[in-house]
């Protein structure tokens, strides 16, 4: 087995997390594992709660101590085991080391995060926001960046039919400004625009039905149900896209320590698993479940991922200050329709903010000031950790309440968690849905290093290894280059079970996908690994890391990108990174 060697700084970092240059490979078997039934070590659940404290002016409150706080879980007081105050980088100064440099062919999804640096993500939601309001948000962000305080790390994402990274984490406001300027407004394929949209069409059709006395009440009900199904179908599509994007962001931010602030600029906030109730009825009672999509389980998964990654969501209504309806349209029916829509949208915003420890900003034109407030208040917070007095877990939701002794300060923190005994193991299709996509943000739930090298031509087989795409006949003809992928993983980032005989076991999936510049999958290779260690092997693996090798072939001509993925099948966590093969040009083949 070829060994993965790393440059000095990277080798030092690997040593710090328990990896080195010596390989320890897990045994791989195609047959079911015949080892004794694994017995998981009992571990106490540590619940981490980040609390942002602000005064009546919205300014952060600093200098509080552990004795100032009380934590209550489901009406039972808890003992705070760990306490830490975090302050803005503007107060303590930057503490980031030099950027991590890897030798050619070595890649990682690990972040070199500076200490005490605030982490802020701006998501420009175009799938749920009309173009006119996208332009307003864009102008407000440029206004904020023109006067932003130095030192704050910000990343910018755009959400259309998929999540796109517009700018990775940087404190360079010029880079951030250029990213916003490049984000031109786009029309959402799943959102009715304010003029001539589907909702207006449905409303006019229902009004016409009311006027036709020849239409029976039963037929009017059927037509109304059809209209509700159409609108709810679009809403369901936006919910699926939105939850999918939030899951991707949570996995991407998982590897960054501490609290993360997500500023989500959107107009029609669709993340609510309740049925749509605000459709115009015209006096006809609609079924609230018409066209409803069963996304409650995905909503729960998203809430869990946001909590695990310590992400506080700050929803921002992209409409800004909402004017009163024009006099010509201010009928009671119209006002009721607008009021219901706003109530549902804002309720979803406030609910998401409260559940994750953020704050919703609605009905304000000061979006630039809102961003400034979030970056400032969200960068000064306290971390409380406790072990629940109730150690039994049955998947129930447990509420969290944090109190400050003798003060009227405002507290923002996540309000609960699901006490799952064992996380559900998603299927390959569901688990890889977010991390396997072309140009998706990398997942950092499992940090790892990978060396990618071309293999010698004489080592090529008659057909490129992997699941060859039928339309890519050049692979079958042998006009391809085969690449070797060598993984190096810290076992502490994996779910490892221990059997009664002292042996250790893991269940992993290694996936490599090759994409062309248009995002079409050219080739893929999937390997499922039953990892088995005896006591001495596992001790060595803890010191030197878990290694695995994989191969894949891509066409010899053209520009391609590999997406490399590790999937822990016992807890559902994933790690991924991208390897642009153009960066390997001139790299000598592995021997």
C-alpha positions in Angstrom: 0.0 0.0 0.0 1.3 3.4 -0.9 1.9 5.8 2.0 0.5 9.3 2.1 3.3 11.8 2.9 2.6 15.4 3.7 4.6 18.6 4.0 5.9 19.8 7.3 3.0 22.0 8.4 0.4 19.5 7.3 2.3 16.6 9.0 2.3 18.7 12.2 -1.4 19.2 12.0 -2.1 15.5 11.3 0.0 14.6 14.3 -2.0 16.9 16.4 -5.2 15.1 15.4 -3.8 11.7 15.6 -2.6 10.9 12.1 0.9 10.4 10.7 2.7 9.0 7.7 2.3 5.3 8.5 -0.7 3.6 7.1 -3.1 1.3 8.9 -5.8 -0.1 6.7 -9.1 -1.6 7.7 -9.9 -5.1 6.5 -12.6 -5.0 3.8 -15.0 -7.8 3.2 -17.9 -8.2 0.9 -19.7 -10.7 3.1 -21.6 -9.7 6.3 -19.4 -9.0 9.3 -19.0 -12.3 11.3 -17.4 -10.7 14.3 -19.1 -10.7 17.7 -22.1 -8.4 18.0 -20.7 -4.9 18.8 -21.5 -3.4 22.1 -21.3 0.4 22.1 -19.5 2.1 25.0 -21.9 4.1 27.1 -21.1 7.7 26.7 -22.7 10.7 28.5 -24.5 13.1 26.1 -23.0 16.5 26.4 -25.5 19.2 25.3 -23.8 22.4 24.1 -25.9 25.7 24.1 -24.5 28.9 22.6 -26.2 32.0 24.2 -26.1 35.5 22.8 -27.0 38.1 25.4 -28.0 41.7 24.4 -29.3 44.7 26.2 -32.4 46.8 25.4 -30.5 48.6 22.6 -29.4 45.3 21.0 -25.8 45.6 22.0 -23.9 42.5 23.3 -23.5 42.1 27.0 -20.0 41.0 28.1 -18.4 39.9 31.3 -21.0 37.5 32.6 -19.9 34.5 34.6 -21.1 30.9 34.9 -23.0 31.7 38.2 -25.1 34.2 36.3 -26.8 31.5 34.2 -29.3 28.8 34.9 -30.2 26.0 32.4 -33.5 24.0 32.6 -34.3 21.0 30.4 -37.9 20.0 30.3 -38.6 21.7 33.7 -35.5 20.0 35.3 -32.6 22.2 36.4 -29.3 21.1 34.9 -25.7 21.5 36.2 -23.5 23.6 33.9 -20.3 21.5 33.4 -18.4 23.9 31.1 -18.6 27.6 30.5 -16.8 30.0 28.1 -17.2 33.5 26.9 -16.5 34.4 23.3 -15.7 37.9 22.2 -15.5 39.6 18.8 -12.2 39.4 17.0 -12.3 43.2 16.9 -11.8 43.1 20.7 -9.0 40.5 20.9 -7.3 40.9 17.5 -6.9 38.3 14.8 -5.3 35.0 15.9 -5.2 33.1 12.6 -2.0 31.3 11.7 -0.6 31.1 8.2 -2.8 29.3 5.7 -2.4 25.6 5.4 -0.1 24.7 2.5 -0.3 21.2 1.1 2.1 19.6 -1.4 0.8 19.0 -5.0 -1.8 16.3 -5.1 -2.8 16.5 -1.4 -6.2 17.9 -0.5 -8.3 18.4 2.7 -11.7 19.5 3.8 -10.3 20.8 7.1 -10.6 24.5 8.0 -7.7 26.4 9.5 -10.0 28.5 11.6 -8.6 31.4 13.6 -9.2 31.6 17.3 -12.1 33.9 18.4 -13.0 34.7 14.8 -16.6 35.3 14.1 -18.1 33.2 11.3 -20.9 34.7 9.2 -22.7 33.3 6.2 -24.9 35.4 3.9 -27.4 33.4 1.8 -29.1 35.2 -1.0 -32.3 33.2 -1.5 -33.4 33.6 -5.1 -35.7 30.5 -5.2 -38.1 32.2 -2.7 -37.6 35.9 -3.6 -38.9 37.9 -6.6 -36.4 39.6 -8.7 -37.3 43.1 -7.6 -36.6 42.3 -4.0 -33.4 40.5 -4.9 -32.1 43.8 -6.3 -33.1 45.6 -3.0 -31.2 43.1 -0.9 -28.1 43.3 -3.3 -28.0 47.1 -2.8 -28.3 46.8 1.0 -25.5 44.3 1.2 -23.2 46.6 -0.9 -24.1 49.4 1.5 -23.1 47.3 4.4 -19.8 46.1 2.8 -18.8 49.7 2.1 -18.5 50.4 5.9 -18.0 46.9 7.3 -15.6 46.6 10.2 -12.3 44.8 9.3 -11.6 41.3 10.5 -15.0 39.6 10.2 -14.9 36.4 8.1 -17.9 36.2 5.8 -18.9 33.6 3.1 -21.7 34.3 0.5 -24.0 31.7 -1.0 -26.7 32.0 -3.6 -29.8 29.7 -3.6 -31.5 29.1 -6.9 -32.5 25.5 -7.8 -29.3 24.5 -5.9 -26.9 26.1 -3.4 -24.0 27.9 -5.0 -20.9 29.3 -3.2 -20.4 32.8 -4.5 -17.5 33.6 -2.2 -15.7 31.4 0.4 -14.7 32.7 3.8 -12.7 35.9 3.7 -12.3 39.1 5.6 -11.5 41.0 2.3 -14.5 43.3 1.7 -13.4 43.9 -1.9 -13.8 40.2 -2.7 -17.1 40.1 -0.9 -18.3 43.2 -2.7 -17.4 41.7 -6.1 -19.2 38.5 -5.2 -22.4 40.5 -4.5 -22.0 42.5 -7.7 -21.8 39.3 -9.7 -25.0 37.9 -8.1 -27.5 39.3 -10.6 -31.2 38.8 -9.8 -32.7 35.7 -11.4 -36.4 34.6 -11.7 -37.4 31.7 -9.6 -38.9 28.8 -11.6 -41.1 27.8 -8.5 -42.3 31.2 -7.3 -45.1 33.3 -8.7 -44.0 36.9 -9.3 -46.1 39.7 -7.9 -47.6 40.6 -11.3 -49.2 37.9 -13.4 -48.2 35.1 -11.1 -49.9 31.8 -10.6 -51.5 32.9 -7.3 -53.1 35.8 -9.2 -54.4 33.4 -11.9 -55.8 31.0 -9.3 -57.5 34.0 -7.5 -59.2 35.2 -10.7 -60.3 31.7 -11.6 -61.9 31.2 -8.2 -63.6 34.6 -8.5 -65.0 33.5 -11.9 -66.3 30.3 -10.4 -68.2 32.2 -7.7 -69.9 34.3 -10.3 -71.2 31.3 -12.3 -74.4 30.1 -10.6 -74.5 27.2 -13.0 -71.4 25.6 -11.4 -72.4 23.3 -8.6 -70.8 23.7 -5.1 -69.3 20.2 -5.6 -67.6 21.2 -8.9 -66.4 24.5 -7.4 -64.9 22.6 -4.5 -63.1 20.2 -6.9 -61.7 23.1 -9.0 -60.5 24.9 -5.9 -58.8 21.8 -4.6 -57.0 21.5 -8.0 -55.8 25.1 -7.6 -54.6 24.4 -4.1 -52.7 21.4 -5.2 -50.9 23.4 -8.0 -49.8 26.1 -5.6 -48.9 23.7 -2.8 -46.9 21.7 -5.4 -44.7 24.8 -6.1 -44.4 25.4 -2.3 -43.4 21.8 -1.7 -40.8 22.1 -4.4 -39.4 25.3 -2.8 -39.4 23.6 0.6 -37.4 20.6 -0.7 -34.8 22.9 -2.3 -34.6 25.1 0.7 -34.2 22.3 3.3 -31.7 20.6 1.0 -29.6 23.8 0.9 -29.8 24.2 4.7 -28.5 20.6 5.1 -25.6 21.3 2.7 -24.7 24.5 4.6 -24.9 22.6 8.0 -22.5 19.9 6.7 -20.2 22.5 5.2 -20.0 24.5 8.5 -19.7 21.4 10.7 -15.9 21.4 10.8 -15.6 25.1 11.9 -15.6 25.3 15.8 -17.9 27.5 17.7 -21.1 29.3 16.8 -21.9 30.3 13.2 -24.3 33.0 12.1 -26.5 32.4 9.0 -28.1 35.5 7.6 -30.9 34.3 5.3 -32.3 36.9 2.9 -35.7 35.7 1.7 -39.2 36.9 1.0 -41.5 33.9 1.0 -40.1 31.8 3.8 -41.4 28.3 2.9 -39.8 26.2 5.7 -42.9 25.2 7.6 -44.2 21.6 7.5 -47.8 22.7 8.3 -50.2 22.6 5.4 -50.8 25.7 3.3 -53.7 27.7 4.7 -53.6 31.1 3.1 -55.0 30.2 -0.3 -58.0 32.3 -1.5 -61.2 30.3 -0.7 -63.9 32.6 -2.1 -66.2 31.3 0.6 -65.4 27.6 -0.2 -63.7 25.6 2.5 -60.5 24.0 1.2 -58.9 20.9 2.6 -55.7 22.2 4.4 -53.9 19.0 3.2 -54.5 19.5 -0.5 -51.2 18.8 -2.3 -49.3 18.6 1.0 -45.8 17.1 0.8 -44.6 14.9 3.6 -41.5 16.9 4.5 -41.8 16.8 8.3 -38.9 14.3 8.6 -36.7 16.4 6.4 -37.5 19.4 8.6 -36.5 17.5 11.7 -33.2 16.4 10.0 -32.5 20.0 9.1 -33.1 21.2 12.7 -30.8 18.5 14.0 -28.0 19.3 11.5 -28.3 23.1 12.4 -28.0 22.2 16.1 -25.1 19.9 15.6 -23.2 22.4 13.6 -24.1 25.2 16.1 -25.7 27.4 13.4 -27.9 30.4 14.5 -30.3 31.4 11.7 -31.1 35.1 11.2 -34.0 35.3 8.7 -34.2 38.7 7.0 -37.4 39.6 5.0 -36.1 40.7 1.6 -39.1 43.0 1.1 -37.9 45.5 3.6 -40.5 47.9 4.9 -43.9 46.8 3.7 -46.2 49.6 2.5 -49.9 49.7 3.0 -52.0 48.4 0.1 -53.0 51.0 -2.5 -56.4 52.5 -2.0 -57.8 51.0 -5.1 -57.0 47.5 -3.9 -57.6 47.9 -0.1 -60.7 45.7 0.0 -61.3 43.6 3.1 -60.7 40.4 1.1 -57.4 41.7 -0.3 -56.1 43.0 3.0 -57.0 39.7 4.7 -55.1 37.7 2.0 -52.0 39.9 2.4 -52.2 39.8 6.1 -52.5 36.0 6.2 -49.5 35.6 3.8 -47.4 38.0 5.9 -48.4 36.3 9.1 -47.5 32.8 7.9 -44.2 34.0 6.4 -43.1 36.0 9.4 -44.2 33.2 11.8 -41.9 30.7 10.0 -39.1 33.3 10.2 -39.6 33.9 13.9 -39.9 30.1 14.6 -36.7 29.2 12.7 -34.8 32.0 14.5 -36.1 31.0 17.9 -35.3 27.3 17.4 -31.7 28.0 16.3 -30.8 30.9 18.6 -31.0 33.7 16.0 -33.3 36.7 15.4 -35.7 37.5 12.6 -35.7 40.9 10.9 -39.0 41.9 9.3 -40.6 45.0 8.0 -37.5 47.1 8.0 -35.5 49.0 5.3 -32.4 48.9 7.3 -31.1 45.6 6.1 -27.5 46.9 6.1 -27.9 47.8 9.7 -29.4 44.4 10.4 -26.3 42.7 9.0 -24.1 44.9 11.1 -26.1 44.0 14.3 -25.9 40.3 13.6 -22.2 40.3 12.9 -21.6 42.3 16.1 -24.0 40.6 18.5 -23.6 37.1 17.1 -19.8 37.3 17.5 -20.1 37.9 21.3 -21.7 34.9 23.0 -21.4 32.4 25.8 -21.1 28.6 25.5 -22.8 26.5 28.2 -22.4 22.7 28.3 -24.3 20.2 30.5 -25.0 16.5 30.8 -28.7 15.9 31.1 -30.0 14.4 34.3 -32.2 12.2 32.2 -29.7 9.9 30.5 -32.3 7.8 28.7 -33.1 8.7 25.1 -36.1 7.7 23.1 -36.0 10.2 20.2 -38.2 12.7 22.0 -37.8 16.5 21.7 -36.4 18.1 24.8 -37.0 21.8 25.5 -34.1 24.0 26.8 -34.6 27.2 28.8 -31.7 29.5 29.8 -32.2 32.2 32.4 -30.1 35.0 33.7 -30.2 35.7 37.4 -31.6 39.2 38.2 -31.5 40.8 34.8 -33.8 41.9 31.9 -31.3 41.1 29.1 -32.5 39.4 25.9 -31.2 35.9 25.3 -31.0 34.1 22.0 -30.2 30.3 22.0 -31.5 27.1 20.5 -34.7 26.0 22.3 -34.3 22.2 22.3 -32.9 19.1 20.6 -34.1 15.6 19.6 -32.7 13.0 22.1 -32.0 10.3 19.5 -30.5 7.1 20.9 -28.8 6.3 17.6 -28.9 8.6 14.6 -30.8 7.1 11.7 -28.6 5.6 9.0 -29.8 7.1 5.7 -29.7 5.2 2.5 -26.9 5.8 0.0 -29.2 7.8 -2.2 -30.5 10.1 0.5 -27.2 10.5 2.3 -25.3 11.3 -0.8 -28.0 13.7 -2.2 -26.3 16.8 -0.9 -22.6 15.9 -0.8 -22.3 14.2 -4.1 -23.7 17.0 -6.2 -21.3 18.8 -8.6 -19.9 22.1 -7.1 -21.8 21.6 -3.8 -20.1 23.0 -0.7 -17.8 20.4 0.8 -19.0 18.5 3.9 -16.7 18.8 7.0 -18.5 16.4 9.3 -15.7 14.0 8.8 -12.4 15.8 8.4 -9.9 14.0 6.2 -6.9 14.3 3.8 -6.7 12.7 0.4 -3.8 12.3 -2.0 -4.8 12.0 -5.7 -2.2 10.9 -8.3 -2.3 9.6 -11.8 -1.4 5.9 -12.0 1.2 4.6 -14.5 -0.2 3.9 -18.0 0.9 0.2 -17.8 -1.4 -0.2 -14.8 -4.5 0.7 -16.7 -7.2 -2.0 -17.2 -9.1 -2.6 -20.4 -12.0 -0.6 -19.0 -11.8 2.3 -16.6 -12.7 1.2 -13.1 -16.0 2.5 -11.7 -19.6 2.7 -13.0 -19.0 3.8 -16.6 -21.5 6.2 -18.0 -23.0 4.6 -21.1 -22.8 7.9 -23.1 -19.0 8.1 -22.5 -17.8 5.4 -24.9 -14.2 6.9 -24.8 -13.9 5.3 -21.4 -14.7 1.9 -22.8 -12.3 2.3 -25.7 -9.4 2.8 -23.2 -8.8 6.6 -23.9 -8.7 7.4 -20.2 -6.3 8.1 -17.3 -6.7 6.2 -14.1 -6.2 8.0 -10.8 -5.5 6.7 -7.3 -7.1 8.2 -4.3 -5.5 7.7 -0.9 -7.6 8.6 2.2 -6.2 9.5 5.6 -8.9 9.7 8.4 -8.7 10.4 12.1 -10.7 7.5 13.7 -12.0 9.9 16.4 -14.1 11.5 13.7 -15.8 8.1 13.0 -18.4 6.0 14.8 -16.5 3.0 16.1 -18.1 0.2 18.1 -16.4 -2.1 20.5 -17.3 -5.8 20.9 -17.2 -7.9 24.0 -13.9 -9.4 22.9 -12.2 -6.0 22.7 -12.3 -5.8 18.8 -13.4 -2.6 17.2 -15.7 -2.1 14.2 -16.7 0.6 11.8 -18.9 0.7 8.6 -17.8 3.1 6.0 -18.5 4.1 2.4 -15.9 5.6 0.1 -17.2 7.3 -3.0 -15.4 9.0 -5.9 -17.3 10.7 -8.7 -15.9 12.3 -11.8 -17.8 15.4 -13.3 -17.2 17.3 -16.5 -17.4 21.1 -16.5 -21.1 21.1 -17.2 -21.7 19.0 -14.0 -22.5 15.7 -15.8 -21.3 12.6 -14.0 -18.7 10.8 -16.2 -17.7 8.0 -13.9 -18.1 6.9 -10.3 -16.8 4.3 -7.9 -18.4 3.2 -4.6 -16.8 0.9 -2.0 -18.4 -0.3 1.2 -16.0 -1.2 3.9 -16.4 -3.3 7.1 -13.5 -2.0 9.2 -12.3 -4.5 11.8 -9.4 -3.9 14.2 -8.1 -6.0 17.1 -6.9 -4.1 20.2 -3.3 -3.4 19.1 -4.4 -2.5 15.5 -6.9 0.0 16.9 -4.4 1.6 19.2 -2.1 2.0 16.2 -4.9 3.4 14.1 -5.6 6.0 16.8 -2.0 7.2 16.6 -1.5 6.9 12.9 -4.9 7.2 11.2 -7.1 5.0 9.1 -6.1 4.6 5.4 -7.9 3.4 2.4 -7.2 3.4 -1.4 -9.5 3.7 -4.3 -9.2 4.2 -8.1 -11.2 5.8 -10.9 -10.8 6.5 -14.6 -11.6 9.6 -16.5 -11.2 10.5 -20.2 -7.7 11.5 -21.2 -8.9 14.7 -22.9 -10.9 17.4 -21.2 -11.2 19.2 -17.9 -12.7 17.1 -15.0 -13.3 17.4 -11.3 -13.3 14.5 -8.8 -15.7 14.7 -5.8 -14.3 12.5 -3.0 -16.7 11.4 -0.2 -16.4 9.5 3.0 -19.7 8.3 4.5 -20.0 6.8 8.0 -22.8 4.4 7.7 -23.2 4.0 11.5 -24.0 7.7 12.2 -24.8 9.2 8.8 -22.0 11.8 9.0 -20.1 12.6 5.8 -16.9 14.4 4.6 -16.3 15.5 1.1 -13.9 17.6 -1.0 -13.3 18.5 -4.7 -10.2 17.7 -6.7 -9.8 19.7 -9.9 -7.7 17.4 -12.1 -6.2 20.4 -13.8 -4.2 21.0 -10.6 -2.5 17.7 -11.1 -1.0 18.5 -14.5 2.7 17.7 -14.4 2.4 15.5 -11.3 4.4 12.3 -11.7 2.5 9.1 -11.7 2.5 7.1 -8.4 4.8 4.1 -8.2 
